[in-house]
Amino acid sequence: MKNSNSNTKLILLHPYIQKQGSSNRLWLLAFISFFTIAFLLTLVYTRESITGKTTATSTTLTGLGSSVSTFGGATLPTNVINTLLHYASKSNDTFRMSHSELKPISDVLRKCSSPCNFLVFGLTQETLLWKALNHNGRTVFIDENRYYAAYFEELHPEIDAFDVQYTTKISETRELIASAKEQIRNECRPVQNLLFSECKLGINDLPNHVYEVDWDVILIDGPRGDGPDGPGRMQPIFTSGVLARSKKGGNPKTHIFVHDYCRDVERTSGDEFLCKENLVEYNDTLAHFVVERMEENSFRYCRNKNNASTKASSS
């Protein structure tokens, strides 16, 4: 016979246990409330602190801006220019310019009417120096390396740099020069808008506004000029000559500096397209040309030298 006794269990809740659970919940609620209030107080304090600092910073920047604006209307003092040239020429960089090369460019920039338009081929050791010396002017840099140009602009937002894809090779220098002379009445005219040119030595893929500016000073210190497969500087030299002769306004004369003029490509291209008659100074490896504006129907790069195409057309 099975045992009919049921194992019934009686659970008795003591009042103390109920009170203990309520007490724990109260402590938890108090704990959360405390940290909520602390967080809100911290947030309000931090916001007020940031607002105060921002106001103070804005006031400081406004004061500095006023000072810079006051100085901005004047040219750089001579002692500042001389100091910049001194330290730039004393740099440890292997490819730096010497003082005798920096000085002629600095002198031209100093005498240039403000605002001076300065075009530089090549991002080099002296890039920041050129920007500083052309105080209050427009300075634009052209480089063959798009990644370096973007990197340099990121480091120095005040620099305007554009990249260009050169299509020439040093080994083709003489053929390219001969081709340009043959096309002097067509694609390689001395006076034209290169934006629409198909001349092999003309650079036609720069931003449109570069072709519209009347450049007062041009420095050619790029691209690479070493090795037979390097692009050489034929294109910048030819392009600079066309820009100078095609000016619509401003000073009719353009100062063009060619660095590393001691090398064959720079000297040959310079003599053909900037002309020996325009060479006014030559220090170390820097040549200084002054090229004048020409009439639109001009078909000679140099006034004192007839090229083959001109002779052929006159016979």
Salt bridges, closest charged atoms under 4 A:
GLU101 OE2 - HIS259 NE2 3.31
ASP107 OD1 - LYS103 NZ 2.95
GLU144 OE1 - ARG224 NE 3.11
GLU158 OE2 - HIS156 ND1 3.96
ASP163 OD2 - ARG146 NE 3.93
ASP221 OD1 - ARG233 NH1 3.80
ASP221 OD1 - HIS259 ND1 2.78
ASP260 OD2 - ARG233 NH1 2.99
ASP260 OD2 - HIS259 ND1 3.81
ASP260 OD2 - ARG263 NH2 3.48
ASP264 OD2 - ARG174 NH2 3.64
GLU266 OE2 - ARG233 NE 3.69
GLU266 OE2 - ARG263 NH2 2.82
GLU272 OE1 - LYS181 NZ 3.80
GLU272 OE1 - LYS305 NZ 3.69
GLU277 OE2 - ARG303 NE 3.72
GLU281 OE1 - HIS288 ND1 3.61
